[in-house]
């Protein structure tokens, strides 16, 4: 797997965990986790830098162009 795919899977897993925490009554933690993801996506959009993508690129490499 490559960095971009791993980052997308990680984002989906974190958002699913946030949804599960909210559903099981831990809404404060679920909303905090969701807020963190939103903040990171905003930073990514403004600065064109995603810390998790940077780390995954260093560890796994980038995806080959199709």
C-alpha positions as CSV (number, residue, x, y, z in Angstrom):
1,X,0.0,0.0,0.0
2,X,1.0,3.6,-0.5
3,X,0.8,6.6,1.7
4,X,-2.2,8.2,0.1
5,X,-4.4,5.1,0.4
6,X,-3.2,4.5,4.0
7,X,-4.1,8.1,4.9
8,X,-7.6,7.7,3.5
9,X,-8.1,4.4,5.4
10,X,-6.9,6.1,8.6
11,X,-9.2,9.0,8.1
12,X,-12.2,6.6,7.6
13,X,-11.2,4.6,10.7
14,X,-10.9,7.7,12.9
15,X,-14.3,9.1,11.7
16,X,-15.9,5.7,12.3
17,X,-14.4,5.6,15.8
18,X,-15.8,9.1,16.4
19,X,-19.2,8.0,15.2
20,X,-19.1,4.9,17.4
21,X,-18.1,6.9,20.5
22,X,-21.0,9.3,19.9
23,X,-23.4,6.5,19.4
24,X,-22.3,4.8,22.7
25,X,-22.8,7.9,24.7
26,X,-19.3,9.3,24.7
27,X,-20.3,12.2,22.6
28,X,-17.8,14.6,24.1
29,X,-14.9,12.3,23.0
30,X,-16.5,11.6,19.7
31,X,-17.0,15.3,18.9
32,X,-13.4,16.1,20.0
33,X,-12.0,13.4,17.7
34,X,-14.2,14.7,14.9
35,X,-13.1,18.2,15.6
36,X,-9.4,17.1,15.4
37,X,-10.0,15.5,12.0
38,X,-11.8,18.6,10.7
39,X,-8.9,20.8,12.0
40,X,-6.3,18.6,10.3
41,X,-8.3,18.8,7.0
42,X,-8.5,22.6,7.2
43,X,-4.7,22.8,7.8
44,X,-4.2,20.5,4.9
45,X,-6.4,22.7,2.7
46,X,-4.8,26.0,3.7
47,X,-1.1,25.0,4.0
48,X,-1.2,22.0,1.6
49,X,0.6,20.0,4.3
50,X,-0.9,16.9,6.0
51,X,1.3,15.6,8.9
52,X,0.0,12.0,8.6
53,X,0.5,12.0,4.9
54,X,4.0,13.3,5.3
55,X,4.8,10.5,7.8
56,X,3.3,7.8,5.7
57,X,5.1,9.0,2.6
58,X,8.4,8.7,4.5
59,X,7.5,5.2,5.7
60,X,5.7,3.6,2.7
61,X,6.4,5.9,-0.3
62,X,4.0,7.6,-2.5
63,X,1.5,6.0,-4.9
64,X,2.7,5.5,-8.5
65,X,0.9,7.6,-11.1
66,X,-1.6,5.8,-13.3
